[in-house]
Amino acid sequence: MLETPLLAAFLAFCRIGGCFLFMPGLSSVRVPMQVRLFVAVAATLAMLAHLWDLITPHVSSEPGPLFLLIASELAIGALIGLIARLYVLSLQFIGTSMAMFAGFGMAAGGTAIEEAEPQPPLTALISLSALMLLFVLDFHHEIIRALVVSYQLAPIESLFDPQSALTDITDTLSDAFYVMIRLGSPFLAYAILVNLGIGFINKLTPQIPIYFISLPFVIAGGLILLYFAIPSLLGLFAEGFFPIFEGR
């Protein structure tokens, strides 16, 4: 009968497709919907042979249990993709803060790579560079490996655990915040020192609009700091991703 193989393939597609729905890079608005669908189907067919014995025994043709399994698989897959996406979103957050610290806060919003909303050009540059670095380091292979391992950590028959999912999301946000504070701390220190110095100079010469005159120099200093800091910034970002993702 074809009913059992089709249902098993569909359940596998629910978990894999739910992950790809939030996966950084693939879930970008720049990627057509058809491409995302075909990639999810291809990954499902490639992984189904390895997951067959873990999925087939729990397939049910009854509507009630089947819908429950579909909802559970979608939620588990979305959680795996959301953990990776939260880490990238935290980089976009600190990138926006770094742009503000470096004097780019008043710059017109540029074209975002991942999101539909405009971002400062500096944030778009950092986000694109970090995302390309993750793909170079085969982070998509790590996500696929996590999907395979998830059938042992979260078997299909155990269903989705909201409490465990909330704990994973909270731990991811906490660890990502710690990493991003390390990445943005040089720009934070630069902004404090520069604005403090400009404030003192402005008090000494109130007749001159020091703030507007100093803005090009603040931006130039921020770009110089970015030039020297971006190799370490991207390296720390990549190093922090895999421990955080594997720890969940």
C-alpha positions in Angstrom: 0.0 0.0 0.0 1.2 3.5 -0.8 -0.6 5.1 2.1 2.0 4.4 4.7 5.0 5.5 2.6 3.2 8.7 1.6 2.2 9.6 5.2 5.8 8.8 6.4 7.2 11.1 3.7 4.8 13.8 4.6 5.5 13.7 8.3 9.3 13.9 7.5 8.5 16.8 5.2 6.6 18.6 8.0 9.7 18.6 10.3 12.2 19.4 7.6 10.0 22.0 5.9 9.2 23.6 9.2 13.0 23.9 9.9 13.7 25.4 6.5 10.8 27.8 6.9 12.9 29.6 9.6 16.4 28.6 8.6 18.7 31.6 8.0 19.5 32.2 4.4 16.9 29.8 2.9 14.0 31.6 4.6 15.1 35.0 3.2 12.5 37.0 1.3 15.0 37.1 -1.5 14.6 33.3 -2.1 11.6 32.4 -4.2 8.9 30.3 -2.5 9.3 27.6 -5.1 13.0 27.2 -4.5 12.4 26.8 -0.7 9.7 24.2 -1.4 11.9 22.2 -3.8 14.8 22.2 -1.5 12.7 21.0 1.4 11.2 18.2 -0.8 14.7 17.2 -2.0 16.0 17.1 1.5 13.1 15.0 2.7 13.5 12.4 0.0 17.3 12.2 0.7 16.8 11.8 4.4 13.7 9.6 4.4 15.8 6.4 3.8 17.7 7.0 7.0 14.6 8.0 9.0 12.3 5.3 7.7 12.5 3.0 10.7 12.0 5.9 13.1 8.9 7.3 11.4 7.0 4.4 9.8 6.0 2.5 13.0 4.2 5.6 14.3 2.3 6.5 11.2 -1.5 6.5 11.7 -4.2 6.8 9.1 -6.7 8.0 11.7 -7.4 11.8 11.2 -7.1 12.8 14.8 -3.7 11.2 15.6 -2.4 12.1 12.2 -3.3 15.8 12.6 -1.7 15.8 16.0 1.5 14.3 14.6 1.6 16.9 11.8 1.2 19.8 14.2 3.9 18.3 16.5 6.4 17.7 13.6 5.8 21.2 12.3 6.5 22.7 15.7 9.7 20.6 16.3 11.1 21.5 12.9 10.2 25.2 13.4 12.0 25.2 16.7 15.2 23.9 15.2 15.2 26.5 12.5 14.1 29.2 14.9 17.1 28.6 17.2 19.5 29.2 14.3 17.5 32.2 13.1 17.5 33.9 16.5 21.3 33.8 16.5 21.4 35.6 13.2 18.7 38.0 14.2 20.8 38.9 17.3 23.7 39.8 14.9 21.3 42.1 13.0 20.3 43.7 16.3 23.9 44.4 17.4 24.8 45.4 13.8 22.1 48.1 14.0 23.5 49.2 17.3 27.0 49.3 15.9 25.8 51.5 13.0 24.3 53.9 15.5 27.4 53.9 17.6 29.6 54.6 14.5 27.4 57.6 13.4 25.4 55.8 10.8 22.2 55.9 12.8 20.9 58.9 10.7 21.9 57.2 7.4 19.0 56.2 5.1 18.0 52.6 5.3 19.6 50.4 2.8 18.5 47.1 1.2 18.3 44.3 3.7 19.4 40.8 2.7 17.5 38.7 5.1 14.5 40.8 6.0 12.0 42.9 4.0 12.5 46.0 6.3 15.3 48.4 5.3 18.5 48.3 7.4 21.5 50.6 7.8 24.1 49.9 5.1 26.6 48.8 7.8 24.1 46.3 9.3 23.4 44.9 5.8 27.1 44.5 5.1 27.8 42.7 8.5 24.7 40.5 8.1 25.5 39.4 4.6 29.2 38.7 5.5 28.2 36.7 8.5 25.6 34.7 6.6 28.1 33.9 3.8 30.6 32.8 6.3 28.2 30.4 7.9 27.4 28.8 4.5 31.2 28.6 3.8 31.6 26.8 7.2 28.7 24.4 6.2 26.3 25.4 8.9 23.5 24.1 6.7 25.1 20.6 7.0 24.9 21.1 10.8 21.2 21.9 10.6 20.5 18.8 8.5 22.5 16.8 11.1 20.5 18.3 13.9 17.3 17.3 12.0 18.5 13.7 11.9 19.5 13.7 15.6 16.2 15.3 16.6 14.4 12.0 15.8 16.4 10.5 18.7 16.1 13.5 21.1 12.5 14.2 20.2 11.0 11.0 18.8 7.9 11.4 16.7 5.8 9.6 19.2 6.7 11.9 22.1 5.1 14.9 20.4 6.1 18.5 20.9 7.1 19.7 24.4 6.3 23.4 24.8 8.2 23.7 28.1 11.4 22.2 26.6 11.0 24.4 23.6 10.7 27.6 25.7 13.8 26.6 27.7 15.8 26.1 24.4 14.7 29.5 23.1 15.5 31.3 26.4 18.9 29.7 26.6 19.6 30.6 22.9 18.7 34.2 23.5 20.8 34.4 26.6 23.9 32.8 25.0 23.4 34.9 21.8 23.1 38.1 23.8 26.4 37.4 25.6 28.2 36.7 22.3 26.8 39.9 20.6 27.8 42.0 23.6 31.3 40.9 23.0 31.1 41.7 19.3 29.6 45.2 19.9 31.6 46.2 22.9 34.4 48.0 20.9 31.9 50.2 19.1 30.1 50.9 22.4 33.3 52.0 24.0 34.1 54.1 20.9 30.7 55.8 21.0 31.0 56.6 24.7 34.5 58.1 24.4 33.9 60.0 21.2 30.6 61.5 22.3 32.0 62.3 25.7 34.9 64.2 24.1 32.6 66.0 21.6 30.3 67.0 24.5 33.3 68.5 26.4 34.4 70.4 23.3 30.9 71.6 22.7 30.7 73.0 26.2 34.0 74.9 25.7 32.9 76.4 22.4 29.2 76.8 22.5 29.2 79.3 19.5 30.3 76.5 17.1 28.0 73.6 16.2 30.6 71.0 17.1 28.2 68.1 16.9 27.4 68.6 13.2 31.1 69.4 12.3 32.3 66.3 14.1 29.9 63.8 12.5 32.1 63.1 9.5 35.1 62.4 11.8 33.0 60.2 14.0 31.9 58.1 10.9 35.5 58.0 9.6 36.6 56.7 13.0 33.9 54.1 13.1 34.8 52.9 9.6 38.5 52.6 10.7 37.4 50.6 13.7 35.3 48.4 11.6 38.2 47.8 9.2 40.4 46.4 12.0 37.6 44.7 14.0 35.5 42.9 11.3 37.8 39.8 10.9 37.6 39.2 14.7 33.9 40.1 14.7 33.0 37.5 12.0 35.4 34.9 13.5 33.8 35.2 17.0 30.3 35.1 15.4 31.1 31.9 13.6 32.8 30.3 16.6 29.8 31.1 18.8 27.2 29.7 16.4 28.1 26.0 16.5 28.4 25.6 20.3 25.1 27.4 20.8 23.3 25.4 18.1 24.8 22.0 19.2 24.0 22.8 22.8 20.3 23.0 22.1 
